[in-house]
Amino acid sequence: MPIEHSETRTLSEGDVEFAAVNFTGQLDSGETITAVSVVEVDSNHDAVSGGALTISSAAANVATLVIEGETVAIGKAAQWTVSGQLNDGGPNSDGTYRFKVTVTTSASRTKVRVYRFKAE
């Protein structure tokens, strides 16, 4: 099981939300992220009528970012946008959507983390 990212963001129906994961602590000195893939892990969730979950613009950061209060250097974070009209999963779900974030590095290593959104 991949490491779960500590932050859970809230996504309300119709939102477009930016998300990012800091990989600085998992990268060697001088190593950067060269490719990013983000996919939904929990495919059993349904979008509300007329909506669909969209993940776009997955990439390594090309400018410094602040993630959870920490400034992250260029090439050390994975970032993407998530949008769509999500439901809360109904009575048998806690409404949490999980995304697997996979990065490839300049040292040809692969790192995987799980990031969560809570639907409201």
Backbone atoms as SQL, in Angstrom:
CREATE TABLE atoms (id INTEGER PRIMARY KEY, chain TEXT, resi INTEGER, resn TEXT, atom TEXT, x REAL, y REAL, z REAL);
INSERT INTO atoms VALUES
  (1, 'A', 1, 'MET', 'N', 0.836, -1.179, 0.000),
  (2, 'A', 1, 'MET', 'CA', 0.000, 0.000, 0.000),
  (3, 'A', 1, 'MET', 'C', 0.884, 1.246, 0.000),
  (4, 'A', 2, 'PRO', 'N', 0.644, 2.182, -0.930),
  (5, 'A', 2, 'PRO', 'CA', 1.438, 3.413, -0.959),
  (6, 'A', 2, 'PRO', 'C', 1.240, 4.254, 0.298),
  (7, 'A', 3, 'ILE', 'N', 2.190, 5.117, 0.560),
  (8, 'A', 3, 'ILE', 'CA', 2.108, 6.045, 1.689),
  (9, 'A', 3, 'ILE', 'C', 0.971, 7.024, 1.441),
  (10, 'A', 4, 'GLU', 'N', 0.143, 7.259, 2.466),
  (11, 'A', 4, 'GLU', 'CA', -0.958, 8.215, 2.377),
  (12, 'A', 4, 'GLU', 'C', -0.443, 9.605, 2.716),
  (13, 'A', 5, 'HIS', 'N', -0.735, 10.571, 1.862),
  (14, 'A', 5, 'HIS', 'CA', -0.386, 11.968, 2.122),
  (15, 'A', 5, 'HIS', 'C', -1.199, 12.450, 3.320),
  (16, 'A', 6, 'SER', 'N', -0.622, 13.274, 4.167),
  (17, 'A', 6, 'SER', 'CA', -1.265, 13.667, 5.424),
  (18, 'A', 6, 'SER', 'C', -2.444, 14.612, 5.248),
  (19, 'A', 7, 'GLU', 'N', -2.490, 15.364, 4.159),
  (20, 'A', 7, 'GLU', 'CA', -3.547, 16.354, 3.973),
  (21, 'A', 7, 'GLU', 'C', -4.743, 15.746, 3.255),
  (22, 'A', 8, 'THR', 'N', -5.969, 16.087, 3.695),
  (23, 'A', 8, 'THR', 'CA', -7.189, 15.739, 2.983),
  (24, 'A', 8, 'THR', 'C', -7.891, 17.040, 2.630),
  (25, 'A', 9, 'ARG', 'N', -8.110, 17.298, 1.347),
  (26, 'A', 9, 'ARG', 'CA', -8.769, 18.522, 0.896),
  (27, 'A', 9, 'ARG', 'C', -10.254, 18.266, 0.720),
  (28, 'A', 10, 'THR', 'N', -11.065, 19.308, 0.834),
  (29, 'A', 10, 'THR', 'CA', -12.501, 19.206, 0.628),
  (30, 'A', 10, 'THR', 'C', -12.844, 19.697, -0.771),
  (31, 'A', 11, 'LEU', 'N', -13.647, 18.919, -1.478),
  (32, 'A', 11, 'LEU', 'CA', -14.070, 19.256, -2.832),
  (33, 'A', 11, 'LEU', 'C', -15.586, 19.293, -2.859),
  (34, 'A', 12, 'SER', 'N', -16.138, 20.470, -3.096),
  (35, 'A', 12, 'SER', 'CA', -17.582, 20.646, -3.156),
  (36, 'A', 12, 'SER', 'C', -18.045, 20.515, -4.603),
  (37, 'A', 13, 'GLU', 'N', -19.306, 20.196, -4.783),
  (38, 'A', 13, 'GLU', 'CA', -19.859, 20.023, -6.119),
  (39, 'A', 13, 'GLU', 'C', -19.559, 21.241, -6.989),
  (40, 'A', 14, 'GLY', 'N', -18.946, 21.011, -8.147),
  (41, 'A', 14, 'GLY', 'CA', -18.622, 22.079, -9.080),
  (42, 'A', 14, 'GLY', 'C', -17.268, 22.733, -8.880),
  (43, 'A', 15, 'ASP', 'N', -16.540, 22.385, -7.819),
  (44, 'A', 15, 'ASP', 'CA', -15.227, 22.982, -7.555),
  (45, 'A', 15, 'ASP', 'C', -14.192, 22.565, -8.596),
  (46, 'A', 16, 'VAL', 'N', -13.211, 23.423, -8.780),
  (47, 'A', 16, 'VAL', 'CA', -11.978, 23.095, -9.494),
  (48, 'A', 16, 'VAL', 'C', -10.871, 23.346, -8.486),
  (49, 'A', 17, 'GLU', 'N', -10.137, 22.311, -8.113),
  (50, 'A', 17, 'GLU', 'CA', -9.177, 22.406, -7.007),
  (51, 'A', 17, 'GLU', 'C', -7.774, 22.020, -7.458),
  (52, 'A', 18, 'PHE', 'N', -6.805, 22.830, -7.068),
  (53, 'A', 18, 'PHE', 'CA', -5.388, 22.553, -7.302),
  (54, 'A', 18, 'PHE', 'C', -4.890, 21.671, -6.161),
  (55, 'A', 19, 'ALA', 'N', -4.068, 20.692, -6.467),
  (56, 'A', 19, 'ALA', 'CA', -3.488, 19.834, -5.432),
  (57, 'A', 19, 'ALA', 'C', -2.017, 19.611, -5.743),
  (58, 'A', 20, 'ALA', 'N', -1.235, 19.370, -4.698),
  (59, 'A', 20, 'ALA', 'CA', 0.194, 19.129, -4.886),
  (60, 'A', 20, 'ALA', 'C', 0.735, 18.283, -3.743),
  (61, 'A', 21, 'VAL', 'N', 1.723, 17.465, -4.051),
  (62, 'A', 21, 'VAL', 'CA', 2.397, 16.640, -3.053),
  (63, 'A', 21, 'VAL', 'C', 3.887, 16.968, -3.099),
  (64, 'A', 22, 'ASN', 'N', 4.463, 17.237, -1.942),
  (65, 'A', 22, 'ASN', 'CA', 5.880, 17.556, -1.803),
  (66, 'A', 22, 'ASN', 'C', 6.678, 16.255, -1.704),
  (67, 'A', 23, 'PHE', 'N', 7.590, 16.031, -2.636),
  (68, 'A', 23, 'PHE', 'CA', 8.435, 14.838, -2.627),
  (69, 'A', 23, 'PHE', 'C', 9.863, 15.146, -2.193),
  (70, 'A', 24, 'THR', 'N', 10.131, 16.357, -1.720),
  (71, 'A', 24, 'THR', 'CA', 11.497, 16.772, -1.382),
  (72, 'A', 24, 'THR', 'C', 12.211, 15.755, -0.495),
  (73, 'A', 25, 'GLY', 'N', 11.563, 15.291, 0.554),
  (74, 'A', 25, 'GLY', 'CA', 12.178, 14.363, 1.497),
  (75, 'A', 25, 'GLY', 'C', 12.454, 12.984, 0.935),
  (76, 'A', 26, 'GLN', 'N', 11.845, 12.649, -0.193),
  (77, 'A', 26, 'GLN', 'CA', 12.041, 11.333, -0.804),
  (78, 'A', 26, 'GLN', 'C', 13.013, 11.369, -1.978),
  (79, 'A', 27, 'LEU', 'N', 13.484, 12.567, -2.345),
  (80, 'A', 27, 'LEU', 'CA', 14.398, 12.702, -3.477),
  (81, 'A', 27, 'LEU', 'C', 15.819, 12.938, -2.991),
  (82, 'A', 28, 'ASP', 'N', 16.781, 12.393, -3.727),
  (83, 'A', 28, 'ASP', 'CA', 18.191, 12.628, -3.410),
  (84, 'A', 28, 'ASP', 'C', 18.582, 14.047, -3.818),
  (85, 'A', 29, 'SER', 'N', 19.701, 14.515, -3.316),
  (86, 'A', 29, 'SER', 'CA', 20.217, 15.836, -3.670),
  (87, 'A', 29, 'SER', 'C', 20.381, 15.934, -5.188),
  (88, 'A', 30, 'GLY', 'N', 19.829, 16.970, -5.796),
  (89, 'A', 30, 'GLY', 'CA', 19.925, 17.164, -7.237),
  (90, 'A', 30, 'GLY', 'C', 18.903, 16.395, -8.052),
  (91, 'A', 31, 'GLU', 'N', 18.198, 15.462, -7.445),
  (92, 'A', 31, 'GLU', 'CA', 17.193, 14.664, -8.148),
  (93, 'A', 31, 'GLU', 'C', 15.900, 15.466, -8.279),
  (94, 'A', 32, 'THR', 'N', 15.257, 15.388, -9.429),
  (95, 'A', 32, 'THR', 'CA', 13.997, 16.091, -9.657),
  (96, 'A', 32, 'THR', 'C', 12.960, 15.145, -10.249),
  (97, 'A', 33, 'ILE', 'N', 11.719, 15.595, -10.240),
  (98, 'A', 33, 'ILE', 'CA', 10.616, 14.836, -10.826),
  (99, 'A', 33, 'ILE', 'C', 10.573, 15.125, -12.319),
  (100, 'A', 34, 'THR', 'N', 10.497, 14.058, -13.128),
  (101, 'A', 34, 'THR', 'CA', 10.464, 14.223, -14.582),
  (102, 'A', 34, 'THR', 'C', 9.116, 13.860, -15.194),
  (103, 'A', 35, 'ALA', 'N', 8.287, 13.087, -14.494),
  (104, 'A', 35, 'ALA', 'CA', 6.968, 12.710, -15.011),
  (105, 'A', 35, 'ALA', 'C', 6.015, 12.499, -13.841),
  (106, 'A', 36, 'VAL', 'N', 4.734, 12.826, -14.063),
  (107, 'A', 36, 'VAL', 'CA', 3.712, 12.698, -13.017),
  (108, 'A', 36, 'VAL', 'C', 2.475, 12.046, -13.617),
  (109, 'A', 37, 'SER', 'N', 1.911, 11.078, -12.896),
  (110, 'A', 37, 'SER', 'CA', 0.649, 10.452, -13.269),
  (111, 'A', 37, 'SER', 'C', -0.263, 10.469, -12.047),
  (112, 'A', 38, 'VAL', 'N', -1.526, 10.846, -12.243),
  (113, 'A', 38, 'VAL', 'CA', -2.498, 10.862, -11.148),
  (114, 'A', 38, 'VAL', 'C', -3.740, 10.123, -11.627),
  (115, 'A', 39, 'VAL', 'N', -4.169, 9.098, -10.877),
  (116, 'A', 39, 'VAL', 'CA', -5.379, 8.349, -11.211),
  (117, 'A', 39, 'VAL', 'C', -6.216, 8.168, -9.959),
  (118, 'A', 40, 'GLU', 'N', -7.545, 8.079, -10.152),
  (119, 'A', 40, 'GLU', 'CA', -8.436, 7.830, -9.023),
  (120, 'A', 40, 'GLU', 'C', -8.300, 6.376, -8.606),
  (121, 'A', 41, 'VAL', 'N', -8.164, 6.138, -7.302),
  (122, 'A', 41, 'VAL', 'CA', -8.026, 4.786, -6.764),
  (123, 'A', 41, 'VAL', 'C', -9.393, 4.167, -6.530),
  (124, 'A', 42, 'ASP', 'N', -10.327, 4.947, -5.994),
  (125, 'A', 42, 'ASP', 'CA', -11.655, 4.445, -5.625),
  (126, 'A', 42, 'ASP', 'C', -12.633, 4.654, -6.766),
  (127, 'A', 43, 'SER', 'N', -12.618, 3.764, -7.741),
  (128, 'A', 43, 'SER', 'CA', -13.455, 3.937, -8.921),
  (129, 'A', 43, 'SER', 'C', -14.914, 3.575, -8.672),
  (130, 'A', 44, 'ASN', 'N', -15.255, 3.125, -7.457),
  (131, 'A', 44, 'ASN', 'CA', -16.636, 2.761, -7.164),
  (132, 'A', 44, 'ASN', 'C', -17.496, 3.971, -6.830),
  (133, 'A', 45, 'HIS', 'N', -16.904, 5.169, -6.720),
  (134, 'A', 45, 'HIS', 'CA', -17.679, 6.380, -6.489),
  (135, 'A', 45, 'HIS', 'C', -18.296, 6.842, -7.801),
  (136, 'A', 46, 'ASP', 'N', -19.450, 7.466, -7.708),
  (137, 'A', 46, 'ASP', 'CA', -20.120, 7.992, -8.891),
  (138, 'A', 46, 'ASP', 'C', -20.172, 9.505, -8.823),
  (139, 'A', 47, 'ALA', 'N', -20.023, 10.144, -9.968),
  (140, 'A', 47, 'ALA', 'CA', -20.244, 11.587, -10.037),
  (141, 'A', 47, 'ALA', 'C', -21.750, 11.831, -10.007),
  (142, 'A', 48, 'VAL', 'N', -22.156, 12.998, -9.564),
  (143, 'A', 48, 'VAL', 'CA', -23.576, 13.330, -9.568),
  (144, 'A', 48, 'VAL', 'C', -24.030, 13.471, -11.012),
  (145, 'A', 49, 'SER', 'N', -25.332, 13.436, -11.226),
  (146, 'A', 49, 'SER', 'CA', -25.891, 13.516, -12.566),
  (147, 'A', 49, 'SER', 'C', -25.347, 14.730, -13.319),
  (148, 'A', 50, 'GLY', 'N', -24.868, 14.504, -14.532),
  (149, 'A', 50, 'GLY', 'CA', -24.354, 15.590, -15.357),
  (150, 'A', 50, 'GLY', 'C', -22.908, 15.935, -15.096),
  (151, 'A', 51, 'GLY', 'N', -22.288, 15.292, -14.138),
  (152, 'A', 51, 'GLY', 'CA', -20.906, 15.627, -13.810),
  (153, 'A', 51, 'GLY', 'C', -19.990, 14.447, -13.996),
  (154, 'A', 52, 'ALA', 'N', -18.731, 14.716, -14.029),
  (155, 'A', 52, 'ALA', 'CA', -17.721, 13.675, -14.113),
  (156, 'A', 52, 'ALA', 'C', -16.470, 14.172, -13.414),
  (157, 'A', 53, 'LEU', 'N', -15.710, 13.259, -12.873),
  (158, 'A', 53, 'LEU', 'CA', -14.466, 13.602, -12.197),
  (159, 'A', 53, 'LEU', 'C', -13.367, 13.741, -13.241),
  (160, 'A', 54, 'THR', 'N', -12.655, 14.868, -13.208),
  (161, 'A', 54, 'THR', 'CA', -11.605, 15.129, -14.180),
  (162, 'A', 54, 'THR', 'C', -10.304, 15.454, -13.468),
  (163, 'A', 55, 'ILE', 'N', -9.244, 14.760, -13.838),
  (164, 'A', 55, 'ILE', 'CA', -7.898, 15.045, -13.343),
  (165, 'A', 55, 'ILE', 'C', -7.127, 15.607, -14.532),
  (166, 'A', 56, 'SER', 'N', -6.530, 16.783, -14.352),
  (167, 'A', 56, 'SER', 'CA', -5.813, 17.392, -15.471),
  (168, 'A', 56, 'SER', 'C', -4.545, 18.090, -15.002),
  (169, 'A', 57, 'SER', 'N', -3.726, 18.443, -15.956),
  (170, 'A', 57, 'SER', 'CA', -2.513, 19.242, -15.728),
  (171, 'A', 57, 'SER', 'C', -1.544, 18.613, -14.735),
  (172, 'A', 58, 'ALA', 'N', -1.449, 17.282, -14.724),
  (173, 'A', 58, 'ALA', 'CA', -0.497, 16.611, -13.833),
  (174, 'A', 58, 'ALA', 'C', 0.917, 16.848, -14.338),
  (175, 'A', 59, 'ALA', 'N', 1.768, 17.402, -13.469),
  (176, 'A', 59, 'ALA', 'CA', 3.136, 17.740, -13.867),
  (177, 'A', 59, 'ALA', 'C', 3.985, 18.000, -12.637),
  (178, 'A', 60, 'ALA', 'N', 5.292, 18.050, -12.849),
  (179, 'A', 60, 'ALA', 'CA', 6.196, 18.517, -11.799),
  (180, 'A', 60, 'ALA', 'C', 6.064, 20.034, -11.718),
  (181, 'A', 61, 'ASN', 'N', 6.272, 20.582, -10.523),
  (182, 'A', 61, 'ASN', 'CA', 6.162, 22.036, -10.378),
  (183, 'A', 61, 'ASN', 'C', 7.294, 22.742, -11.126),
  (184, 'A', 62, 'VAL', 'N', 6.935, 23.823, -11.838),
  (185, 'A', 62, 'VAL', 'CA', 7.913, 24.604, -12.603),
  (186, 'A', 62, 'VAL', 'C', 8.198, 25.951, -11.941),
  (187, 'A', 63, 'ALA', 'N', 7.601, 26.157, -10.783),
  (188, 'A', 63, 'ALA', 'CA', 7.865, 27.337, -9.955),
  (189, 'A', 63, 'ALA', 'C', 7.837, 26.873, -8.508),
  (190, 'A', 64, 'THR', 'N', 8.433, 27.638, -7.609),
  (191, 'A', 64, 'THR', 'CA', 8.372, 27.247, -6.200),
  (192, 'A', 64, 'THR', 'C', 6.925, 27.262, -5.743),
  (193, 'A', 65, 'LEU', 'N', 6.588, 26.349, -4.848),
  (194, 'A', 65, 'LEU', 'CA', 5.247, 26.233, -4.279),
  (195, 'A', 65, 'LEU', 'C', 5.362, 26.239, -2.768),
  (196, 'A', 66, 'VAL', 'N', 4.280, 26.613, -2.093),
  (197, 'A', 66, 'VAL', 'CA', 4.196, 26.434, -0.649),
  (198, 'A', 66, 'VAL', 'C', 3.160, 25.345, -0.415),
  (199, 'A', 67, 'ILE', 'N', 3.598, 24.227, 0.170),
  (200, 'A', 67, 'ILE', 'CA', 2.722, 23.092, 0.457),
  (201, 'A', 67, 'ILE', 'C', 2.770, 22.843, 1.950),
  (202, 'A', 68, 'GLU', 'N', 1.615, 22.940, 2.593),
  (203, 'A', 68, 'GLU', 'CA', 1.506, 22.758, 4.044),
  (204, 'A', 68, 'GLU', 'C', 2.552, 23.584, 4.784),
  (205, 'A', 69, 'GLY', 'N', 2.734, 24.840, 4.351),
  (206, 'A', 69, 'GLY', 'CA', 3.634, 25.761, 5.031),
  (207, 'A', 69, 'GLY', 'C', 5.102, 25.638, 4.668),
  (208, 'A', 70, 'GLU', 'N', 5.453, 24.715, 3.788),
  (209, 'A', 70, 'GLU', 'CA', 6.852, 24.513, 3.404),
  (210, 'A', 70, 'GLU', 'C', 7.068, 24.952, 1.954),
  (211, 'A', 71, 'THR', 'N', 8.093, 25.767, 1.717),
  (212, 'A', 71, 'THR', 'CA', 8.434, 26.185, 0.361),
  (213, 'A', 71, 'THR', 'C', 9.145, 25.033, -0.344),
  (214, 'A', 72, 'VAL', 'N', 8.632, 24.678, -1.518),
  (215, 'A', 72, 'VAL', 'CA', 9.137, 23.528, -2.266),
  (216, 'A', 72, 'VAL', 'C', 9.818, 24.021, -3.542),
  (217, 'A', 73, 'ALA', 'N', 11.057, 23.587, -3.750),
  (218, 'A', 73, 'ALA', 'CA', 11.841, 24.001, -4.917),
  (219, 'A', 73, 'ALA', 'C', 11.262, 23.432, -6.210),
  (220, 'A', 74, 'ILE', 'N', 11.625, 24.046, -7.312),
  (221, 'A', 74, 'ILE', 'CA', 11.208, 23.596, -8.641),
  (222, 'A', 74, 'ILE', 'C', 11.615, 22.134, -8.845),
  (223, 'A', 75, 'GLY', 'N', 10.668, 21.341, -9.386),
  (224, 'A', 75, 'GLY', 'CA', 10.942, 19.943, -9.705),
  (225, 'A', 75, 'GLY', 'C', 10.871, 18.983, -8.536),
  (226, 'A', 76, 'LYS', 'N', 10.412, 19.459, -7.379),
  (227, 'A', 76, 'LYS', 'CA', 10.371, 18.611, -6.181),
  (228, 'A', 76, 'LYS', 'C', 8.945, 18.247, -5.751),
  (229, 'A', 77, 'ALA', 'N', 7.925, 18.730, -6.493),
  (230, 'A', 77, 'ALA', 'CA', 6.532, 18.435, -6.139),
  (231, 'A', 77, 'ALA', 'C', 5.769, 17.961, -7.369),
  (232, 'A', 78, 'ALA', 'N', 4.757, 17.134, -7.132),
  (233, 'A', 78, 'ALA', 'CA', 3.808, 16.753, -8.177),
  (234, 'A', 78, 'ALA', 'C', 2.578, 17.623, -7.981),
  (235, 'A', 79, 'GLN', 'N', 2.038, 18.159, -9.060),
  (236, 'A', 79, 'GLN', 'CA', 0.851, 19.004, -8.941),
  (237, 'A', 79, 'GLN', 'C', -0.152, 18.633, -10.020),
  (238, 'A', 80, 'TRP', 'N', -1.441, 18.892, -9.754),
  (239, 'A', 80, 'TRP', 'CA', -2.499, 18.594, -10.702),
  (240, 'A', 80, 'TRP', 'C', -3.750, 19.362, -10.297),
  (241, 'A', 81, 'THR', 'N', -4.753, 19.312, -11.175),
  (242, 'A', 81, 'THR', 'CA', -6.045, 19.932, -10.910),
  (243, 'A', 81, 'THR', 'C', -7.102, 18.847, -10.938),
  (244, 'A', 82, 'VAL', 'N', -8.044, 18.928, -10.009),
  (245, 'A', 82, 'VAL', 'CA', -9.155, 17.983, -9.967),
  (246, 'A', 82, 'VAL', 'C', -10.444, 18.797, -10.011),
  (247, 'A', 83, 'SER', 'N', -11.404, 18.324, -10.792),
  (248, 'A', 83, 'SER', 'CA', -12.676, 19.029, -10.888),
  (249, 'A', 83, 'SER', 'C', -13.779, 18.028, -11.157),
  (250, 'A', 84, 'GLY', 'N', -14.997, 18.484, -11.008),
  (251, 'A', 84, 'GLY', 'CA', -16.143, 17.638, -11.270),
  (252, 'A', 84, 'GLY', 'C', -17.177, 17.793, -10.191),
  (253, 'A', 85, 'GLN', 'N', -18.278, 17.159, -10.413),
  (254, 'A', 85, 'GLN', 'CA', -19.369, 17.212, -9.458),
  (255, 'A', 85, 'GLN', 'C', -19.432, 15.869, -8.748),
  (256, 'A', 86, 'LEU', 'N', -18.880, 15.816, -7.556),
  (257, 'A', 86, 'LEU', 'CA', -18.793, 14.568, -6.809),
  (258, 'A', 86, 'LEU', 'C', -19.946, 14.448, -5.834),
  (259, 'A', 87, 'ASN', 'N', -20.385, 13.222, -5.602),
  (260, 'A', 87, 'ASN', 'CA', -21.355, 13.038, -4.534),
  (261, 'A', 87, 'ASN', 'C', -20.628, 12.560, -3.292),
  (262, 'A', 88, 'ASP', 'N', -21.349, 12.485, -2.185),
  (263, 'A', 88, 'ASP', 'CA', -20.708, 12.106, -0.923),
  (264, 'A', 88, 'ASP', 'C', -20.629, 10.600, -0.740),
  (265, 'A', 89, 'GLY', 'N', -20.981, 9.835, -1.755),
  (266, 'A', 89, 'GLY', 'CA', -20.844, 8.387, -1.698),
  (267, 'A', 89, 'GLY', 'C', -22.047, 7.662, -1.136),
  (268, 'A', 90, 'GLY', 'N', -23.033, 8.379, -0.625),
  (269, 'A', 90, 'GLY', 'CA', -24.229, 7.753, -0.089),
  (270, 'A', 90, 'GLY', 'C', -24.041, 7.226, 1.318),
  (271, 'A', 91, 'PRO', 'N', -25.025, 6.476, 1.820),
  (272, 'A', 91, 'PRO', 'CA', -25.017, 6.051, 3.221),
  (273, 'A', 91, 'PRO', 'C', -23.925, 5.053, 3.580),
  (274, 'A', 92, 'ASN', 'N', -23.351, 4.367, 2.607),
  (275, 'A', 92, 'ASN', 'CA', -22.328, 3.359, 2.896),
  (276, 'A', 92, 'ASN', 'C', -20.917, 3.845, 2.593),
  (277, 'A', 93, 'SER', 'N', -20.739, 5.150, 2.477),
  (278, 'A', 93, 'SER', 'CA', -19.435, 5.701, 2.141),
  (279, 'A', 93, 'SER', 'C', -19.140, 6.905, 3.013),
  (280, 'A', 94, 'ASP', 'N', -17.855, 7.148, 3.263),
  (281, 'A', 94, 'ASP', 'CA', -17.481, 8.347, 4.020),
  (282, 'A', 94, 'ASP', 'C', -17.241, 9.530, 3.091),
  (283, 'A', 95, 'GLY', 'N', -17.452, 9.349, 1.777),
  (284, 'A', 95, 'GLY', 'CA', -17.310, 10.439, 0.826),
  (285, 'A', 95, 'GLY', 'C', -15.880, 10.799, 0.494),
  (286, 'A', 96, 'THR', 'N', -14.926, 9.924, 0.802),
  (287, 'A', 96, 'THR', 'CA', -13.522, 10.206, 0.522),
  (288, 'A', 96, 'THR', 'C', -13.110, 9.593, -0.816),
  (289, 'A', 97, 'TYR', 'N', -12.485, 10.411, -1.639),
  (290, 'A', 97, 'TYR', 'CA', -11.941, 9.976, -2.920),
  (291, 'A', 97, 'TYR', 'C', -10.427, 9.923, -2.793),
  (292, 'A', 98, 'ARG', 'N', -9.822, 8.826, -3.203),
  (293, 'A', 98, 'ARG', 'CA', -8.364, 8.684, -3.099),
  (294, 'A', 98, 'ARG', 'C', -7.755, 8.678, -4.495),
  (295, 'A', 99, 'PHE', 'N', -6.606, 9.336, -4.615),
  (296, 'A', 99, 'PHE', 'CA', -5.899, 9.426, -5.882),
  (297, 'A', 99, 'PHE', 'C', -4.483, 8.907, -5.709),
  (298, 'A', 100, 'LYS', 'N', -4.036, 8.062, -6.638),
  (299, 'A', 100, 'LYS', 'CA', -2.659, 7.568, -6.612),
  (300, 'A', 100, 'LYS', 'C', -1.805, 8.504, -7.460),
  (301, 'A', 101, 'VAL', 'N', -0.773, 9.055, -6.829),
  (302, 'A', 101, 'VAL', 'CA', 0.146, 9.982, -7.483),
  (303, 'A', 101, 'VAL', 'C', 1.466, 9.243, -7.691),
  (304, 'A', 102, 'THR', 'N', 1.853, 9.036, -8.943),
  (305, 'A', 102, 'THR', 'CA', 3.088, 8.330, -9.273),
  (306, 'A', 102, 'THR', 'C', 4.028, 9.295, -9.980),
  (307, 'A', 103, 'VAL', 'N', 5.265, 9.369, -9.497),
  (308, 'A', 103, 'VAL', 'CA', 6.258, 10.223, -10.152),
  (309, 'A', 103, 'VAL', 'C', 7.464, 9.387, -10.568),
  (310, 'A', 104, 'THR', 'N', 8.057, 9.784, -11.672),
  (311, 'A', 104, 'THR', 'CA', 9.334, 9.238, -12.119),
  (312, 'A', 104, 'THR', 'C', 10.355, 10.347, -11.934),
  (313, 'A', 105, 'THR', 'N', 11.557, 9.982, -11.495),
  (314, 'A', 105, 'THR', 'CA', 12.560, 11.000, -11.185),
  (315, 'A', 105, 'THR', 'C', 13.705, 10.993, -12.196),
  (316, 'A', 106, 'SER', 'N', 14.532, 12.021, -12.101),
  (317, 'A', 106, 'SER', 'CA', 15.700, 12.134, -12.980),
  (318, 'A', 106, 'SER', 'C', 16.702, 11.005, -12.747),
  (319, 'A', 107, 'ALA', 'N', 16.584, 10.300, -11.627),
  (320, 'A', 107, 'ALA', 'CA', 17.443, 9.145, -11.334),
  (321, 'A', 107, 'ALA', 'C', 16.758, 7.832, -11.721),
  (322, 'A', 108, 'SER', 'N', 15.680, 7.926, -12.511),
  (323, 'A', 108, 'SER', 'CA', 14.910, 6.759, -12.982),
  (324, 'A', 108, 'SER', 'C', 14.286, 5.972, -11.843),
  (325, 'A', 109, 'ARG', 'N', 13.960, 6.652, -10.754),
  (326, 'A', 109, 'ARG', 'CA', 13.248, 6.011, -9.649),
  (327, 'A', 109, 'ARG', 'C', 11.770, 6.360, -9.746),
  (328, 'A', 110, 'THR', 'N', 10.917, 5.521, -9.139),
  (329, 'A', 110, 'THR', 'CA', 9.479, 5.753, -9.093),
  (330, 'A', 110, 'THR', 'C', 9.054, 5.892, -7.644),
  (331, 'A', 111, 'LYS', 'N', 8.237, 6.912, -7.372),
  (332, 'A', 111, 'LYS', 'CA', 7.691, 7.146, -6.034),
  (333, 'A', 111, 'LYS', 'C', 6.178, 7.225, -6.154),
  (334, 'A', 112, 'VAL', 'N', 5.459, 6.641, -5.183),
  (335, 'A', 112, 'VAL', 'CA', 4.000, 6.615, -5.214),
  (336, 'A', 112, 'VAL', 'C', 3.454, 7.102, -3.877),
  (337, 'A', 113, 'ARG', 'N', 2.459, 7.982, -3.935),
  (338, 'A', 113, 'ARG', 'CA', 1.765, 8.468, -2.741),
  (339, 'A', 113, 'ARG', 'C', 0.269, 8.461, -3.020),
  (340, 'A', 114, 'VAL', 'N', -0.539, 8.430, -1.965),
  (341, 'A', 114, 'VAL', 'CA', -1.991, 8.521, -2.099),
  (342, 'A', 114, 'VAL', 'C', -2.445, 9.844, -1.500),
  (343, 'A', 115, 'TYR', 'N', -3.300, 10.551, -2.226),
  (344, 'A', 115, 'TYR', 'CA', -3.813, 11.861, -1.823),
  (345, 'A', 115, 'TYR', 'C', -5.331, 11.750, -1.731),
  (346, 'A', 116, 'ARG', 'N', -5.946, 12.409, -0.748),
  (347, 'A', 116, 'ARG', 'CA', -7.390, 12.266, -0.518),
  (348, 'A', 116, 'ARG', 'C', -8.143, 13.586, -0.702),
  (349, 'A', 117, 'PHE', 'N', -9.352, 13.463, -1.262),
  (350, 'A', 117, 'PHE', 'CA', -10.324, 14.551, -1.291),
  (351, 'A', 117, 'PHE', 'C', -11.584, 14.067, -0.601),
  (352, 'A', 118, 'LYS', 'N', -12.206, 14.932, 0.157),
  (353, 'A', 118, 'LYS', 'CA', -13.477, 14.639, 0.819),
  (354, 'A', 118, 'LYS', 'C', -14.565, 15.390, 0.064),
  (355, 'A', 119, 'ALA', 'N', -15.594, 14.681, -0.400),
  (356, 'A', 119, 'ALA', 'CA', -16.703, 15.312, -1.115),
  (357, 'A', 119, 'ALA', 'C', -17.702, 15.891, -0.121),
  (358, 'A', 120, 'GLU', 'N', -18.197, 17.069, -0.434),
  (359, 'A', 120, 'GLU', 'CA', -19.246, 17.690, 0.392),
  (360, 'A', 120, 'GLU', 'C', -20.410, 18.071, -0.467);
